Amino acid sequence: FSRQPNTMVYQGGEDGHGRRIFVGNVNYEVNEDELRDHFGKYGDISMLSAKEGFAFIEYTDPNAATDAIRGMHNFEMKGRGLRVELATQKTEDRGPPMRRDRRDADRDGGNFGRGDGGNFGERGRGPPRQSER
């Protein structure tokens, strides 16, 4: 995404008072200018923060946010139907899916989602020690 010099980056946190929307299912090829062109039709945008696959847009007027949700939800943009909703703390906390790594395996017994309980011998992980053979 190319960023305009006056574009603020949303850091999360404060309540948007009904002015902030979440836009999901955004094609990675869509840039901030295209989002601004489409969503700017509904009112003055005070903040736009776009990442790969989603964006947050804040309007100066909560009515503009409501109109944008009504007008742009399921709107097809570059082959993908947008999901547009009022931003909540839950949507603001969204990010890329978490990858499981070794630390996760240590917390859940080494299972890594295999369904076998992660049983690697008597100790629960790793190959058996020489004394366990």
Helices and strands as residue ranges (DSSP letters): E 20-24, H 32-39, G 40-42, E 45-51, E 54-59, H 62-72, E 76-77, E 80-81, E 83-86, H 89-92, H 102-107, G 130-132
